Amino acid sequence: MCGIVGAIAHRNVSNILITGLKRLEYRGYDSAGVALLNDQGLLRVRRQGKVAALEAAVREQNSAGFLGIAHTRWATHGRPSEDNAHPHMSGNGLAVVHNGIIENFQELKDELEADGYAFTSQTDTEVIAHLIHRALKDTGNLVAAVRASVARLHGAYALGVIDQNEPDRLVAVRSGSPLVVGLGIDENYVASDQLALLPVTNRFIFLEEGDLVDVTVDAVTITDADGEPAERTVHELDGTHEDADKGPYRHYMQKEIFEQPAAIQRTLEGRIDSPDAVSAAFGDSAAAIFDRVRTVQIVACGTSYHAGMVARYWLEAMAGIPCQVEVASEFRYRRHVVPEGTLFVTISQSGETADTLAALRDTGGKDYVGRLAICNVDGSSLVRESELVFLTKAGPEIGVASTKAFTTQLTGLMMLVLALGRRKGLGDDQIETILSELRQLPNLLEQAAALDKPIETLSRAFVEKHHTLFLGRGVHFPVAMEGALKLKEISYIHAEAYPAGELKHGPLALVDKEMPVVAVAPNDQLLEKLKSNLQEVRARGGELYVFADKNAHVKEGEGIHVLNMPAVPESIAPIVYTVPLQLLSYHVAVLRGTDVDQPRNLAKSVTVE
């Protein structure tokens, strides 16, 4: 997804816009641009590449304005280039920034070209600019022109629009893509994420689907999808949100890996004091809804999907509740049978992942007992549109490759298992045992993170490789999948994960000394089976790298490299074993010289499909 920032003030807003873009660069970094309106007219500056290139150009040109919109792009329609960078313009004085995808852009483009409009980019966004420009000829005012134009759009979009003929307003619309309004003193702002605006305000309005907002220096006027005036709640952040700076760390990803003990402490705080307290963490109505749950449907994307896969093992093994897990972009487009008593669970760091959100909205008429969002961002669309909410409290996650979001999601999901399991015969003594194990998590994660240096040494063996196989069994198979995902995301090494028992059904044919095999070996009931699978790898000359419980007695030997993990209770082992895999992918990426925080072809809050 892309990042949008807009501002209107009595002062120069260029620094507000550039600072906001830097804080949103996790959403896209193929190109960046800004449009500024001042007494001389509308000035546009765009650059391919990262925000730093745009910042230098704005500084060099001494660009300034009291009204402006800015954008950092993750390319969908059209390759990364300056011509395809936002803002896009129509005429001499209308500029538009856009986050999302317009599905009917080709039809509209053909219509506009027939009407005499010339296109200078390959993007779907330029269609919007010309639509609004044409509508202005009929309506005579920007608000009406934007509303008439968005009625023609199919797909997801958040828009920011300015026009030099109306220098006193910024118009923005939200439909399927996130947009927040920031409230200042004699100045106001819009952005894709409140993170962009934290340097200038702590007061926010989260727009709802179909909302159009007319922003001036002293007023914010919202109308809903039907064009009716709408009142939206003002949220004031309490100042406890951690700063989104790297601090002493080289990368955000590194910082966020090492933040996990503290993040999980926040996730657990005040929520696991007793078996009775667990349900309350999911909302006031959770107990009544949980009483009716007979089965669980989990929908998510990417790393969050892997969290859901872990939860499936837990739900069925501990709570005796059947569970299905599916990626949102698939779930949306098939017919499904909803068993009686189904709880619909979505998982998302941002709460704005487009396919997950669309899947949630598709459930409106279905016979679910309730809809639960497990999410890191309070006020996000997923949170606002779900009956039950579990906030993971991980704090801002800037690195594109998710780390602390994943482990806090797993922690929240374990609490869900306990809350539901209690209703299915899981005794309070059993629950208390697992709660005591959860309380150990921050310390155990610190112990796992303390293996950073040995993992850095081990990572050197992967730098020149082109393929890696990750193995796990049982609940640790999704952990292996997450490890493979991290390695491919940030180091660009092809990696895949397999349940270790499936080796002979394909992957073993690929194993040789040039394809390292990473195995997760906790001390559980499948350990001996896993050891046999590892012998199969060695028999074919494969190099093994094993993260093993120190009590699992996996021995070093020729071609077998063992990194001993602390002894971990079986219930929480998937959470702890995630950390060394994160560190492995991080160090390999650093050694290969890739852009760890902003890997190619990836962005946060993505549209999967």
Buried (B, 14 or more C-beta within 10 A) or exposed (E): BBBBBBBBBEEBBBBBBBBBBBBBBBBBBBBBBBBBBBEEEBBBBBBBBBBBBBBEBBEEEEBBBBBBBBBBBBBBBBEBBBBBBBBBBBBEBBBBBBBBBBEBBEEBBEBBEEEEBEBEBEBBBBBBBBBBBBBBEEBEBBBBBBBBBBEBBEBBBBBBBBBBBBBEBBBBBBBBBBBBBBBBEEBBBBBBBBBBBBEBBBBBBBBBBBBBBBBBBEEBEBBBBEEEEBEBEEBEBEEEBEEBEBEEBEBBBBBBBBBBBBBBBBBBEEBBEEBEBBBBBBBEEBBEBBEEBBBBBBBBBBBBBBBBBBBBBBBBBBBEBBBBBBBBBBBBEEEEEBEEBBBBBBBBBBBBBBBBBBBBEBBEEEEBBBBBBBBBBBBBBBBBBBBBBBBBBBBBBBBBBBBBBBBBBBBBBBBBBBBBBBBEEBEEEBBBEBBEBBEBBBEBBBBBBEBBEEBBEBBEEBBEBEBBBBBBBBBBBBBBBBBBBBBBBBBBBBBBBBBBBBBEEEBBEBBEEEBBBBBBBBBBEBBEEBBEBBEBBBEBEBBBBBBBBBBBEBEEEEBBBBBBBBBBBBBBBBBBBBBBBBBBBBBBBBBBEBEBBBBEEBBBBBBBB
